[in-house]
Amino acid sequence: MTVVLAGVGADSTNLGALGPLYDDGRFEYVPIPEKTRETSETETLGSWDLRVDDRTAADLTSRIEPQPVRGGTESVSGAALESWPLHRDPNFEALTYGEHRTSGYVSRLRELEPGDVVGFYAGLRRPDGDRAHRYLIGYFTVDSVDVVMPETPPADREAILASHPDNAHTKRAREGELYLTEKTVVFVDGREPGGLFERDPIRLSDYYVKPGNERAQYYLREGIADDWAVTAGGDNMMYKPAYRCDLTGAEFVDLVGRPGERPGDASGVEPSERTETAR
């Protein structure tokens, strides 16, 4: 049994902005812009409502350069920006997540089993301009895991895509082919307990100059590494590594709380001592 922590959400490399973290503990999860308009996803930058005010994700930026446009002469702005689709991954409503990144992501996610947990962290910044940090924003319990490789037979690939209709990688697939045909993609569907936190995300990072270095970088907090029994992923968080935690799903849920039942949620459940320590 294990837990994998995955870095997700909009940041300076795709949207040009981070999701806001407000003084009352509420925050915004903003999915990254899709790489292509060829997707059945209906949510766009202009339709993705922020949870705290009447703005949308499009109001957080003035232009994007989505891949494969990035590096060329085109950028997306104005009305085209508002209508640009989102890569809604993870989808916290459908509890599904897809991933093709290497550097530990595919290898760790494909080993998950039912009852394990995938936790999701994102960069968030307070509106007053304080230092941004990486925060755990939600998770779900694993229900099933499927893997599509470049050599997967077409019939098997189509069957896997059909079994994950709400997954962002399925939505941008065309005629049974994944958008990135050369990549291995892991599809993880979830079940409760799981979901997006309502407020009070858990900060995972510190920002400091490590002995022997000249510049400050983001590092995994020592308390998190110890309390969550992190065994893989390293301590440098600059490039959103995939972390493996030697915890059972039940132990992780006990540490961080159930979405909708955490301190400050509508239920008003009191925090456990370990949850407070994790924060």
Secondary structure by P-SEA (a helix, b strand, c coil): cbbbbbbbccccccccccbbbcccccccccccccccccccccccccccccccccccccccccccccccccccccccccccccccccccccccccbbbbbcccccaaaaaaaccccbbbbbbbbbbcccccbbbbbbcccccccbbbbbcccccaaaaaaaaaacccccccccccccccccccbbbbbbbbccccccccccccccccccccccccbbbbbccccccccccccccccccccbbbbbbcccaaaaaaacccccccccccccccccaaaaaac
